[in-house]
Amino acid sequence: MDKKEFLKLAVEKWPELEQLKKEKKFYEYEKRFEEVWLELGREVMERNISSPGKDHRVKKKS
């Protein structure tokens, strides 16, 4: 993943972050912010290390 791809992902999440400005309760703001941020982080990680396996419990032998 390069800078251009990362910025594209971040721009896709921008509208969701903008919607948070309308939230009146801090708890709800914080909860949704964390969800958006974790989604972005997951997408970045998956693109950096490859596609995730089908069974997340299985470890690969080296």
C-alpha positions in Angstrom: 0.0 0.0 0.0 1.3 3.4 -0.9 0.4 6.9 0.4 -2.2 7.4 -2.4 -4.1 4.2 -1.5 -4.1 5.1 2.2 -5.4 8.6 1.5 -8.1 7.1 -0.7 -9.3 4.9 2.1 -9.2 7.8 4.6 -11.2 10.0 2.2 -13.8 7.3 2.0 -14.2 7.4 5.8 -14.3 11.2 5.9 -18.2 11.5 5.5 -18.7 9.2 8.5 -16.3 11.3 10.6 -18.2 14.5 9.5 -21.5 13.0 10.6 -20.1 12.7 14.1 -20.2 16.5 14.5 -23.9 16.2 14.7 -23.8 13.8 17.6 -24.8 15.5 20.9 -23.8 12.8 23.3 -20.0 12.4 23.8 -20.4 8.6 24.6 -22.1 8.0 21.2 -19.6 10.2 19.5 -16.7 8.3 21.0 -18.3 4.9 20.3 -18.9 5.7 16.6 -15.5 7.3 16.2 -13.8 4.2 17.5 -15.8 2.0 15.1 -14.9 4.2 12.1 -11.2 4.3 13.1 -11.0 0.5 13.7 -12.6 -0.1 10.3 -10.0 2.1 8.6 -7.2 0.4 10.5 -8.5 -3.0 9.6 -8.7 -2.1 5.9 -5.2 -0.6 5.9 -3.7 -3.7 7.7 -5.4 -6.1 5.3 -4.1 -4.3 2.3 -0.6 -4.2 3.8 -0.3 -7.9 4.7 -2.6 -9.5 2.1 -6.0 -10.9 2.2 -7.1 -12.4 5.6 -7.4 -16.2 5.9 -10.8 -17.9 6.1 -10.3 -19.2 9.6 -8.8 -16.5 11.9 -7.9 -19.1 14.5 -5.5 -21.1 12.3 -1.8 -20.1 12.5 0.6 -20.6 9.7 3.7 -22.7 10.3 6.9 -21.1 9.3 
